[in-house]
Amino acid sequence: MTGVRIPPLKSLDLSLRVIEAMDATHAERGVSDLARELRVSKATIYRILTTLEARGYVVQDPATVRYRIGPRLRQFGQNGPARLDLPALARPFMIELRDRTRENIHLAVLDGVDVIYAAKEEGLHPVQVMSTVGARCPAHCVATGKAILAFAPSADRDRVVASGLTRYTPLTHATEQSFNAEMARIRAQGFAVNQGEWRLEVRGMAAPIFDAASRAIAAIGVCGPANRMSVDAIADMVPIVTDAAARATRYIGGTNAGAQ
């Protein structure tokens, strides 16, 4: 409407002011200090931040419960998405899981038919499963690997099947039919469980982490001795591991738009 000045939309204007206040300092900001700076209620700031977080424009650090500008917003000023430092970004969630489960926590990424441990938080029990950052594991029979593969493009699963599904224990999904059924089960429930499919004495569970393009780029998982990782113990871990993976996904500006 030429010549007519339209007043700004107050809610959008305030949301943009929140983003500008956060970007100006390049530091994490809390609800209280943003409310104080912008002279609005904490409830209003909290609603704005939770909305921005849901869209990936800000992320919340689970350790400090403060917010910072998210990767999705940063991408607007770049030709392409920034390379994520996944171990650093996932560390708060891994520490939280370690403290709650007292078991080893792994962050794994897919590499061909294997997964590689990109990061680890050592468990708190005196006796732990031995593992190291950089170690490789067969993706089809560990929880982190299965969690990624189930949500990966079908070509990745086909590659694993074509390479030969080595049977490491009687519990390994070592046939195409068994493996595909396991992949479908993981997609339906949103997490993977290893009942001793690589080493009988080791069990674990994991959930995938997705990027902004809904690709399963990593998995976060718990791993421990079979005598501690009972069916009931794993069931108790499912909600906290899947929640950690979902929050890590949001933290990096990712989204799960469904399996491919």
N, C-alpha and C positions, 0 to 999 in steps of 0.2 A: 504494500500500500504506500505509494509514493507520497512523501510529504507528511506522513503521519508517523509519529514516533511511538513504537510499540514498547510498553514497559517490559523489562526483562522478566523471565520466569524465575521467581524467587528461589524455588527449590533447586533448579539447575544452576543458578548463579551461586548459591551457597555450596553446592557440590564442587563446582569449579574452584571456588575459593579454598575449599578443603584441600583439593589436589595441589593448588598453587602453594599453599602453606607448607605442605609436606615436601614438595619438590624444592622449595627455597632453601631448606636446610640440609637436604640429602641425608637426613637422619630419621630414625624411627620416632614416631610421634604417638602419644597417648591420647585417649579420648578427653581427659580432663584438660590437658594443656592446649589442645586444639579448641575446645569449647571456650576456654579462657581467652585465647588469642582472638577468636572470631566473635566472641561475645554472644554466643548462643548456648542453648542448654546442652548438657551432656547427652541427653536422650536423643536430641536431634542429630548431633555429631555421630553418635553410635549407629543410628539408622542409616545415615549416609555412608559410613564406613562399611557396614555390613553389606549394603547394596553394591558398593564399589568392589568389595572383596568377592562377591558372588560372580562378578563380571571379569575378575582378574586384573582390575586396575590398581588395586592395592592388595597387599598381603599382610597377614598377621603372624608375628613370631610367636610360636606357642610358649616359648620360655619367658618372654617379657610381656606378652599380650599387648604389645605396641604394634603400630602399623608403619609400613613403608610403601613407596611407590612400587607397583608390580611390573613384571616383565612385559605384560601385554601393553601397558601404556608406554613403556620405553621403546617398544617396537615402532611406534608411530614416527619416531625421529630417525629411523634407521632403514636401510634398504632391505634388510632381512632380520629375522630373529637373532637375538644375541645368543652366543654359545653359553649354555648353562653350566655352572659349576655345581653339578648335582651333589657330590659328596658334601660340599659346604652347605648347600641349601637344605639337604636332607638331615644334616647332623642334629638339629634340635629335636626332630621327630624320632630319630634313632635313639638319642639319649633318653627321651621320655619312655620309649618302649623298653629299653634296657632296664631302667629303674622300676618299671611296673612288672616286668616279667622275670627279671634277674638272669635272663638267658642272653646268649650271643645274638646280636642284631646285625644283619647284613643288608647292604644295598648292592644289588647286582644289575648288570646290564648284559644284554644278549650280544654274543659275538659268534656268528655262524651257527653251529649246532651246540655251542657251549654258552654258559654264562660266566662272567668274570665278576669277582667281588670287588666293587669299586670303593667300598668303605665298610668299616666294621666298628662296632662298639662291643668291647669285651664284656661278657656276662659277669655277674657278681657272685655266683656260686663258686666254691673252692674247686670243683671239678667241672670243666667245660669241654665242649667239642673243640678240637684243634682246627683252626682255619686261619688264613692269612689274606690280607688285601692283595689283589692281583691273581689269586688262585683261580683256576678254571674248574668248572663242574659240568657234567653232561646235562644239558638243559631239560631233557625229557624226563628226568627222574629226581630233580630237586625242586623244592617248592617255589623258589624265586624264578627258576627257569620256566616252570610250567605256568606260573602266573603271567609272565610276559608272553609266552608262546600262545596261550589261549586267546589273548586279545591282539595278537600280531596279525599282519596280513597272512592269508592262507599260504602264500608262497614260502613264508618262513617255516610253517609247519610241514609243508611238503618237503622242504629241504631236509628237515630233521628225519622224516620218515625215509626219504631216499638214501640217507647216509647209513641207515641201519640202526634199529632201535636196540642197542646192546642191552642184554638182560644182566644186570648186576646182582640182583637178588630175586627171590621168587615173587616179590611184590612189584617188580618193575613192569611198567606198561610197555611191553616189548613187541606187541603186534600192532599193526596199523589200526585194526578195529578197536582194540583196547585203548590205544593212545588217543584216537579221535573221540571216543566216548568220554575219556577223562578231560579232554579239552572242552567238550560241550558242557560237562558238569561244572568246570571251573568258570566258564562264561556265565552260566546260570546263577551260580552262587556268589561270584565276585571275588573269590580267593582260591588259593591252591594249598593242598596239604601233601606233605611227603611222609608216608607211613613207614619209611625204611626202604625206599626204592633204589637208593644208591648204596647206602650202607645200613645194614639191618639195625645197628645200634644207634642210629641217628635219625631223628624225626624233626619236622619243622612245618611251618605254615607261612604263607606270604601273600601279599596283595600288590597289584600293579600300580605304577605311577604313570600318569598320562601327561603329554605336552599339550600345547595350544591347538594342535592339529588332531587331537584325540588319538595320538599314537602311544602305545605302551612302550615307554622308553627305559623303564627300569622297574624293579620290584623291591619292596622292603619286606624283610622276613625275620622270623624268630627261628632259632635252631638250637637244639639241645639233645642230651642223651635220651634214649628211648624210655629209660626208667622214670624220667621226670616228665617227659612229653606224652602223657597218657591221653586217651581220647577225651576225657573230661578236661584235662589241662589245656589241650588245644582248643576245645570248644570255648573255654573261658577267654582265650587269647583272640579269637576271631573278631569280636567287635572292636577291640582296641587296635588291632593291626589294620583292619580295614578302615577304621576311622583315621588312623595315622596316615595311611596311603592317600585317602581322600583329601585330607588337609594338606599333605605335601603337594598333591596335584594342584590344589587351588593356590598354594603358596608360590608355585612357579608359573602361575597363569595358565594352567592346563585345564582340560575338560575331558570327561569320558562321555563320548557321544554314541557308544555302543561298539560291539565287536565287529571286526571285518571278516 
